[in-house]
Amino acid sequence: MSQASVKTYLPWVVAAALFMEQLDATIVNTAVPSIAASLGVSPLSLKSIVSSYILSLAVGIPVSGWMADRFGTRRVFAVAIVVFTIASVLCGMAVTAPMMVAARLLQGLGGAMMMPVGRLAIIRTFPKSELLGAMNFVIIPALIGPLLGPTIGGLVVHWVSWRYIFFINVPVGLVALFLVFRYMPDYRAAQRRPLDVVGLILFSSGTAMLSWFLEIFGEHTLAPVTAAAMLGSSLGLLGAYALYARGRKFPLLRLSLFHIRTFRIAVVGGFLTRLGLGGMPFLLPLLYQVGLGFPAWKSGLLMMPAAIAAMAMKLVSQRLLQRFGYRQILVVNTVCIGLTIGLFSFIGAGTPLVLIVMLGLTQGFFNSLQFSCMNSLAYADIDDQDSSMASTMSSSFQQLSMSFGLAAGSLVTAWFLGDVPQTDRTMVISALHHGFATLSIITVISSLTFWRLHQNDGESISRGTALQLQR
């Protein structure tokens, strides 16, 4: 297949897989209260079906880069789709909360191979001057998932059973698999590197223990001594990996890439920003369904405006970057995101629906621009031979921050909710308001990270086309 054909069809291949992932994530978030009622647990405690998926992504993503380099992007991407689809069927067949969590963990492993490998294929196919446009093209079809997910999930839960929402992934997975074998290029590393097993154990154990600690700590089930021991052990494992990786020729995650300033700011700033954003997909359905008492289908419809606005922003984000640059946009836009999150703490039983819709549109607009900027800036100064490692590290920290964001949001909510029954809507809404306010403050503070950018940082991506025309 010619390079022109690859450039034409590859974005559609990656977009199909991302569509399946995003569709699944948004459907599950909307259906959490119904799944909780069916399995006999509280909606807040069932956050583990969301956090377990994100945790599995964070643990599995580091291995995906090595697998793509060793076995090729096409084979790994195809296996990822098969695993994800089979796990979706198992989710639909779960009869207990532990079975659901186990199936979601398997789903996360499939997603862990899809996301960074697809991004790696895009990075290796398109030059930096075309990278932002290619990434935006991939994200636009993928955003149809969040657009349809809440609506489909709400209607399915309302009319039939929540179990059917997982079976939707089967036809989507089959279509994506067909596209992979027909159009996916098979990139491999020129030099094979051995798998860093010790590094994988240290990093995976540390991230898993830390995420688990944050989850159960929010439910007040740990004694102070036990909590301190778990926190110290998880941080100790991550610190041990950082020391271990320094002396390795082929580490699991090459931390020396953080010496590249644009990569460091994009990853660290993105990590801090996603701490605030990570809890929103879980808190919003709780606000709409448990707090405000909306049915599942109505809650799903209220999630649509953000996806619509996100798709619209992708059409203009490149022009905004060319006009203002990464530094100015990331500083201002991060503050705007924090303010919109904070505004959700004013939503109550008497809030007009039109205001809720407008707030959702505004947040989707800012979120979309933020993700376009952070995801593309990370590769502005990365050499081609480091693209696989950069994609792996960026994806790992991205998913880890989303897991922590989810834990932070639910932790704050559970803390303020205390022992109040979740049938008391007034107290539930009050607790959720404190959660939104806390996530808002975290997001606004994270904007300070982007002040370290220079005015011309990222111009190889934001103004690459214009620079080429001038040469």
C-alpha positions as CSV (number, residue, x, y, z in Angstrom):
1,M,0.0,0.0,0.0
2,S,1.3,3.4,-0.9
3,Q,2.1,6.1,1.6
4,A,-0.7,8.2,0.3
5,S,-3.2,5.4,0.8
6,V,-1.9,4.9,4.4
7,K,-2.4,8.6,5.2
8,T,-5.9,8.4,3.8
9,Y,-7.2,5.4,5.6
10,L,-5.1,5.1,8.8
11,P,-6.9,7.9,10.6
12,W,-10.2,6.0,10.0
13,V,-8.7,2.8,11.4
14,V,-7.6,4.4,14.6
15,A,-10.8,6.4,14.9
16,A,-12.9,3.2,14.7
17,A,-11.1,1.7,17.6
18,L,-11.3,5.0,19.6
19,F,-15.0,5.2,18.8
20,M,-15.5,1.8,20.4
21,E,-13.5,2.8,23.5
22,Q,-15.3,6.1,24.0
23,L,-18.7,4.6,23.3
24,D,-18.2,2.0,26.0
25,A,-16.9,4.5,28.5
26,T,-19.8,6.9,28.2
27,I,-22.4,4.1,28.2
28,V,-21.0,2.6,31.4
29,N,-20.9,6.0,33.2
30,T,-24.6,6.6,32.4
31,A,-25.6,3.1,33.4
32,V,-23.8,3.0,36.8
33,P,-26.9,3.7,38.9
34,S,-28.8,0.9,37.1
35,I,-25.9,-1.5,37.3
36,A,-25.6,-0.8,41.0
37,A,-29.2,-1.5,41.7
38,S,-29.1,-4.7,39.7
39,L,-26.0,-6.0,41.5
40,G,-27.2,-4.9,44.9
41,V,-24.5,-2.2,45.7
42,S,-24.5,1.6,46.1
43,P,-23.8,3.7,43.0
44,L,-20.8,5.4,44.8
45,S,-19.2,2.2,45.7
46,L,-19.6,0.9,42.2
47,K,-17.0,3.5,41.0
48,S,-14.7,0.5,40.9
49,I,-16.1,-0.6,37.5
50,V,-14.9,2.7,36.1
51,S,-11.6,3.0,38.1
52,S,-10.6,-0.6,37.5
53,Y,-10.8,0.0,33.7
54,I,-8.7,3.2,34.0
55,L,-6.3,1.4,36.4
56,S,-5.9,-1.5,33.9
57,L,-5.1,1.0,31.2
58,A,-2.4,2.7,33.3
59,V,-0.8,-0.7,34.1
60,G,-1.0,-2.2,30.6
61,I,0.0,0.8,28.5
62,P,3.7,0.6,29.2
63,V,3.9,-2.9,27.8
64,S,2.0,-1.9,24.6
65,G,4.9,0.2,23.3
66,W,7.3,-2.7,23.7
67,M,4.8,-5.1,22.1
68,A,4.3,-2.8,19.1
69,D,8.1,-2.5,18.6
70,R,8.5,-6.3,18.9
71,F,5.4,-7.7,17.1
72,G,4.3,-4.8,14.9
73,T,1.5,-2.3,15.1
74,R,-1.0,-4.3,13.0
75,R,-0.8,-7.5,15.0
76,V,-0.9,-5.8,18.4
77,F,-3.8,-3.5,17.4
78,A,-5.8,-6.5,16.1
79,V,-5.2,-8.5,19.3
80,A,-6.3,-5.4,21.3
81,I,-9.6,-5.2,19.5
82,V,-10.3,-8.9,20.0
83,V,-9.5,-8.8,23.7
84,F,-11.6,-5.6,24.2
85,T,-14.6,-7.2,22.3
86,I,-14.5,-10.5,24.3
87,A,-14.2,-8.6,27.6
88,S,-17.3,-6.5,26.6
89,V,-19.3,-9.7,26.2
90,L,-18.1,-10.9,29.7
91,C,-19.2,-7.5,31.2
92,G,-22.7,-8.0,29.8
93,M,-22.8,-11.5,31.4
94,A,-21.6,-10.4,34.9
95,V,-23.9,-11.3,37.8
96,T,-21.8,-9.8,40.6
97,A,-19.8,-6.7,41.2
98,P,-16.5,-8.6,41.4
99,M,-17.2,-10.3,38.1
100,M,-17.9,-7.0,36.5
101,V,-14.7,-5.5,37.8
102,A,-12.7,-8.5,36.5
103,A,-14.2,-8.1,33.1
104,R,-13.5,-4.4,33.1
105,L,-9.9,-5.1,34.0
106,L,-9.6,-7.4,30.9
107,Q,-11.3,-4.7,28.9
108,G,-8.7,-2.2,30.1
109,L,-5.9,-4.5,28.9
110,G,-7.4,-4.4,25.4
111,G,-7.8,-0.7,25.6
112,A,-4.2,-0.4,26.8
113,M,-2.9,-1.9,23.6
114,M,-5.2,0.1,21.4
115,M,-4.7,3.7,22.4
116,P,-0.9,4.1,22.4
117,V,-0.3,1.8,19.4
118,G,-2.9,3.7,17.3
119,R,-1.3,7.0,18.3
120,L,2.2,5.6,17.5
121,A,1.0,4.6,14.0
122,I,-0.2,8.2,13.4
123,I,3.0,9.7,14.7
124,R,5.2,7.5,12.5
125,T,3.0,8.1,9.4
126,F,2.5,11.9,9.4
127,P,5.3,14.5,9.6
128,K,5.0,17.0,12.5
129,S,3.6,19.7,10.2
130,E,0.6,17.4,9.5
131,L,0.4,15.8,13.0
132,L,-2.1,18.1,14.6
133,G,-4.5,17.9,11.6
134,A,-4.2,14.1,11.6
135,M,-4.8,13.8,15.4
136,N,-7.9,16.1,15.2
137,F,-9.2,14.0,12.3
138,V,-8.9,10.9,14.4
139,I,-10.6,12.5,17.4
140,I,-13.6,13.9,15.5
141,P,-15.1,10.4,14.5
142,A,-14.1,9.1,17.9
143,L,-16.1,11.8,19.6
144,I,-19.2,10.3,18.1
145,G,-18.9,7.7,20.8
146,P,-19.5,10.2,23.6
147,L,-22.2,11.7,21.5
148,L,-24.1,8.5,21.1
149,G,-23.0,6.7,24.2
150,P,-25.1,8.6,26.9
151,T,-28.2,8.6,24.6
152,I,-27.9,4.9,23.6
153,G,-27.0,3.9,27.2
154,G,-29.9,5.9,28.7
155,L,-32.4,4.4,26.2
156,V,-31.1,0.9,26.6
157,V,-31.2,1.1,30.4
158,H,-34.7,2.7,30.3
159,W,-36.3,0.2,27.9
160,V,-34.5,-3.1,28.3
161,S,-31.5,-4.0,30.5
162,W,-28.1,-2.5,31.1
163,R,-26.5,-5.7,30.0
164,Y,-27.2,-4.9,26.3
165,I,-25.0,-1.8,26.4
166,F,-21.9,-4.0,26.4
167,F,-23.0,-6.1,23.5
168,I,-23.0,-3.0,21.3
169,N,-19.2,-3.3,21.1
170,V,-19.4,-6.6,19.2
171,P,-20.4,-5.2,15.8
172,V,-18.2,-2.2,16.2
173,G,-15.2,-4.4,17.1
174,L,-15.8,-6.6,14.0
175,V,-15.8,-3.5,11.8
176,A,-12.6,-2.1,13.4
177,L,-10.9,-5.5,13.0
178,F,-11.7,-5.5,9.3
179,L,-10.2,-2.1,8.9
180,V,-7.1,-3.0,10.8
181,F,-6.2,-6.0,8.5
182,R,-7.0,-4.0,5.4
183,Y,-5.4,-0.6,6.1
184,M,-3.2,-0.6,9.2
185,P,0.5,-0.3,8.5
186,D,2.8,-2.7,10.3
187,Y,5.5,-0.6,11.9
188,R,8.3,-2.3,13.9
189,A,11.3,-1.0,15.8
190,A,14.6,-1.1,13.9
191,Q,16.3,-2.4,17.0
192,R,14.6,-4.9,19.3
193,R,14.8,-4.0,23.0
194,P,14.2,-6.6,25.8
195,L,11.2,-6.3,28.1
196,D,12.1,-4.7,31.4
197,V,10.3,-7.2,33.6
198,V,11.6,-5.7,36.9
199,G,10.6,-2.3,35.8
200,L,7.2,-3.5,34.8
201,I,6.7,-5.1,38.2
202,L,7.8,-2.0,40.1
203,F,5.8,0.5,38.1
204,S,2.7,-1.6,37.7
205,S,2.6,-2.6,41.4
206,G,3.1,1.0,42.5
207,T,0.4,2.4,40.3
208,A,-2.0,-0.4,41.1
209,M,-1.6,-0.1,44.9
210,L,-1.8,3.7,44.8
211,S,-5.0,3.7,42.8
212,W,-6.5,1.0,45.0
213,F,-5.6,3.0,48.1
214,L,-7.3,6.1,46.8
215,E,-10.4,4.2,46.0
216,I,-10.9,2.4,49.3
217,F,-9.7,5.3,51.4
218,G,-12.6,7.3,50.0
219,E,-15.0,4.7,51.5
220,H,-13.5,5.1,55.0
221,T,-12.7,1.4,55.3
222,L,-9.0,1.7,56.3
223,A,-7.4,2.2,59.7
224,P,-4.9,5.1,59.7
225,V,-1.9,2.8,60.2
226,T,-3.0,0.6,57.3
227,A,-3.7,3.6,55.1
228,A,-0.2,5.0,55.8
229,A,1.4,1.7,55.1
230,M,-0.3,1.3,51.7
231,L,0.4,4.9,50.7
232,G,4.1,4.6,51.7
233,S,4.5,1.2,50.0
234,S,3.0,2.5,46.7
235,L,5.1,5.6,46.7
236,G,8.1,3.5,47.6
237,L,7.6,1.2,44.6
238,L,7.3,4.2,42.2
239,G,10.4,5.8,43.7
240,A,12.2,2.5,43.4
241,Y,11.3,2.3,39.8
242,A,12.6,5.9,39.2
243,L,16.0,4.9,40.8
244,Y,16.1,1.6,39.0
245,A,15.3,3.1,35.5
246,R,18.3,5.5,35.7
247,G,20.8,2.8,35.2
248,R,19.0,0.8,32.6
249,K,19.8,0.8,28.9
250,F,16.3,-0.4,28.0
251,P,14.0,0.8,30.8
252,L,10.2,0.2,30.7
253,L,9.7,4.0,30.7
254,R,12.7,6.1,29.8
255,L,12.4,9.0,32.3
256,S,15.2,10.9,30.5
257,L,12.6,12.1,28.0
258,F,11.5,14.5,30.7
259,H,14.7,16.4,30.1
260,I,12.9,17.7,26.9
261,R,11.1,20.7,28.2
262,T,8.0,20.7,26.0
263,F,7.5,17.0,26.6
264,R,7.9,17.5,30.4
265,I,5.4,20.4,30.5
266,A,2.9,18.7,28.3
267,V,2.9,15.4,30.3
268,V,3.1,17.0,33.8
269,G,0.7,19.8,33.0
270,G,-1.7,17.3,31.4
271,F,-1.4,15.0,34.5
272,L,-2.4,17.8,36.8
273,T,-5.1,19.1,34.6
274,R,-6.7,15.6,34.2
275,L,-6.8,15.3,38.0
276,G,-9.7,17.7,37.8
277,L,-11.2,16.4,34.7
278,G,-10.9,12.7,35.6
279,G,-13.8,12.8,38.1
280,M,-16.3,14.5,35.9
281,P,-17.6,11.5,33.8
282,F,-18.4,9.7,37.1
283,L,-19.8,12.7,39.1
284,L,-22.1,14.1,36.4
285,P,-24.3,11.0,36.0
286,L,-24.5,10.8,39.8
287,L,-25.6,14.5,40.0
288,Y,-28.2,14.0,37.3
289,Q,-29.6,10.7,38.3
290,V,-29.0,10.3,42.1
291,G,-29.0,14.0,43.0
292,L,-31.5,15.5,40.7
293,G,-33.6,12.3,40.2
294,F,-33.5,12.4,36.4
295,P,-34.1,9.1,34.5
296,A,-31.2,7.4,32.8
297,W,-32.3,8.5,29.3
298,K,-32.5,12.2,30.4
299,S,-29.1,12.0,32.1
300,G,-27.7,10.6,28.9
301,L,-29.1,13.4,26.8
302,L,-27.5,16.0,29.1
303,M,-24.1,14.4,28.4
304,M,-24.4,15.1,24.7
305,P,-23.8,18.9,24.5
306,A,-20.2,18.4,25.7
307,A,-19.5,15.9,22.9
308,I,-21.1,18.2,20.3
309,A,-19.0,21.2,21.4
310,A,-15.9,19.0,21.4
311,M,-16.4,18.0,17.8
312,A,-16.9,21.6,16.8
313,M,-13.8,22.8,18.5
314,K,-11.6,20.2,16.6
315,L,-12.5,22.1,13.4
316,V,-11.0,25.4,14.7
317,S,-8.3,24.3,17.2
318,Q,-5.4,24.4,14.6
319,R,-6.3,27.9,13.6
320,L,-6.4,29.0,17.2
321,L,-2.9,27.5,17.8
322,Q,-1.5,29.2,14.8
323,R,-2.9,32.5,16.0
324,F,-2.1,32.4,19.7
325,G,0.4,29.6,20.3
326,Y,0.5,26.8,22.9
327,R,1.6,28.9,25.9
328,Q,-1.2,31.4,25.7
329,I,-3.9,28.9,24.9
330,L,-3.0,26.4,27.6
331,V,-2.7,29.0,30.4
332,V,-6.0,30.7,29.6
333,N,-7.9,27.6,28.6
334,T,-7.0,25.6,31.7
335,V,-8.4,28.4,33.9
336,C,-11.6,28.4,31.9
337,I,-11.9,24.6,32.3
338,G,-11.5,25.0,36.1
339,L,-14.2,27.7,36.2
340,T,-16.7,25.6,34.2
341,I,-16.2,22.7,36.6
342,G,-16.8,25.0,39.5
343,L,-20.1,26.2,38.0
344,F,-21.5,22.7,38.3
345,S,-21.4,23.2,42.1
346,F,-24.3,25.7,41.6
347,I,-26.6,23.3,39.8
348,G,-29.6,22.3,42.0
349,A,-33.1,21.0,41.8
350,G,-34.4,24.4,40.5
351,T,-31.7,24.9,37.8
352,P,-33.3,25.4,34.3
353,L,-32.3,22.7,31.9
354,V,-31.1,25.2,29.3
355,L,-28.4,26.5,31.7
356,I,-27.2,22.9,32.3
357,V,-27.0,22.4,28.5
358,M,-25.1,25.6,28.0
359,L,-22.7,24.7,30.7
360,G,-22.1,21.3,29.1
361,L,-21.5,22.9,25.7
362,T,-19.0,25.4,27.3
363,Q,-17.1,22.6,29.1
364,G,-16.9,20.4,26.0
365,F,-15.5,23.3,24.0
366,F,-12.7,24.1,26.4
367,N,-11.9,20.4,27.1
368,S,-11.5,19.6,23.4
369,L,-9.1,22.4,22.9
370,Q,-7.1,21.4,26.0
371,F,-6.7,17.8,24.9
372,S,-5.7,18.8,21.3
373,C,-3.0,21.1,22.7
374,M,-1.6,18.8,25.4
375,N,-1.6,15.6,23.3
376,S,0.2,17.3,20.3
377,L,2.6,19.4,22.3
378,A,4.2,16.3,23.8
379,Y,5.7,15.3,20.4
380,A,6.8,18.8,19.2
381,D,10.5,18.1,20.0
382,I,10.6,14.3,20.0
383,D,12.9,12.6,17.5
384,D,11.4,9.8,15.3
385,Q,13.4,7.1,17.1
386,D,11.9,8.1,20.4
387,S,8.3,8.3,19.2
388,S,7.3,4.9,20.5
389,M,8.6,5.6,24.0
390,A,7.1,9.1,24.0
391,S,3.7,7.7,23.0
392,T,3.9,5.0,25.7
393,M,4.9,7.5,28.5
394,S,2.4,10.1,27.5
395,S,-0.4,7.5,27.4
396,S,0.7,6.0,30.7
397,F,0.7,9.3,32.6
398,Q,-2.5,10.4,30.9
399,Q,-4.5,7.3,32.1
400,L,-2.9,7.4,35.5
401,S,-4.0,11.0,36.0
402,M,-7.5,10.1,35.0
403,S,-7.6,7.3,37.5
404,F,-6.4,9.7,40.2
405,G,-8.9,12.3,39.1
406,L,-11.7,9.8,39.4
407,A,-10.4,8.8,42.9
408,A,-10.1,12.4,43.9
409,G,-13.6,13.3,42.8
410,S,-15.2,10.3,44.5
411,L,-13.0,10.7,47.6
412,V,-14.2,14.3,48.2
413,T,-17.8,13.4,47.5
414,A,-17.7,10.4,49.8
415,W,-16.0,12.4,52.5
416,F,-18.7,15.1,52.5
417,L,-21.5,12.5,52.1
418,G,-20.4,10.6,55.1
419,D,-23.0,8.2,56.4
420,V,-25.9,10.1,54.9
421,P,-28.2,7.7,52.9
422,Q,-27.8,8.3,49.1
423,T,-31.6,8.4,49.0
424,D,-31.4,11.9,50.6
425,R,-31.1,14.0,47.4
426,T,-30.4,17.2,49.2
427,M,-27.3,15.8,51.0
428,V,-26.1,14.0,47.8
429,I,-26.3,17.2,45.8
430,S,-24.4,19.1,48.6
431,A,-21.6,16.4,48.6
432,L,-21.3,16.5,44.8
433,H,-21.1,20.3,44.9
434,H,-18.1,20.0,47.2
435,G,-16.6,17.5,44.8
436,F,-17.0,19.9,41.8
437,A,-15.5,22.8,43.8
438,T,-12.4,20.8,44.8
439,L,-11.8,19.6,41.2
440,S,-12.2,23.1,40.0
441,I,-9.5,24.4,42.3
442,I,-7.1,21.6,41.3
443,T,-7.6,22.4,37.6
444,V,-7.1,26.2,38.0
445,I,-3.9,25.6,40.0
446,S,-2.6,23.2,37.3
447,S,-2.5,26.2,34.8
448,L,0.6,27.4,36.6
449,T,2.5,24.6,35.0
450,F,2.0,26.0,31.5
451,W,3.6,29.4,32.4
452,R,7.0,27.7,31.9
453,L,6.3,27.3,28.2
454,H,8.0,29.7,25.7
455,Q,6.0,31.7,23.3
456,N,7.4,29.8,20.3
457,D,7.2,26.3,21.8
458,G,5.4,23.8,19.6
459,E,5.6,25.8,16.4
460,S,6.8,22.7,14.5
461,I,3.3,21.4,15.0
462,S,1.1,24.5,15.4
463,R,2.6,26.4,12.5
464,G,4.4,23.6,10.6
465,T,2.5,24.1,7.4
466,A,3.0,27.8,7.4
467,L,6.8,27.4,8.0
468,Q,7.1,24.9,5.2
469,L,5.4,27.3,2.8
470,Q,8.0,30.0,3.7
471,R,11.0,27.8,2.9
